[in-house]
Amino acid sequence: MALAVRRDPGMGVAEYQVWVADRPDEERWELIDGEPVLAPPPSERHQMIVLNLLQLLFPLARAKGGRAIPGIAVLSDAMDGFAPIPDVLVRCGPVLGHGYARDPILVAEVVSPSTLHRDRGAKAAFYESLASLDAFLLVDQDAPCVETWRRDAAGAWAQDIRGCDAHIDLPELGGRLAVADIYDDIDF
């Protein structure tokens, strides 16, 4: 005889927003597949890469009428159990009056061994559900390597991996990034 197990769907975004509003400011919580996940403090290397990404993406985003910003959660109508916070988000449109965006055109995650499974798995599937998103970057913090996922003309996602001597074309922002610049002042 087979036994069916019913999975608790976990928290939805509305419940999460109420719950997280009472958390201390120094805590960074994400909603991943219905479960609140507390992110540990990032390493200095991680934060240096985020800073480099912001400095590189901001002028490209500004030229398109947008902004590159950190610390904004992303919401999707297609997946209610998610509110991830990418390391960098690029969006256009008016400035948000809250910390949640539904319209990023690009997101970047700086990945480490402890976050790689989640960033490549549940978060990647979530990002693929966003109609506004043209590309997401998975930036390795331990090696000069950037994995770019981009939606092609047919709507399918294609992966491209670039090393230190390469460039990443960003047609959605009308520019490109040198991988070496993402890792400026980082020793391996």
Secondary structure by P-SEA (a helix, b strand, c coil): cbbbbbccccccaaaaaaaaccccccbbbbbcccbbbbbccccaaaaaaaaaaaaaaaaaaaaacbbbbcbbbbbbcccccccccccbbbbbcccccccccccccbbbbbcccccaaaaacaaaaaaaacccccccccccccccbbbbbbbccccbbbbbbbcccbbbbccccccccccccccccccc
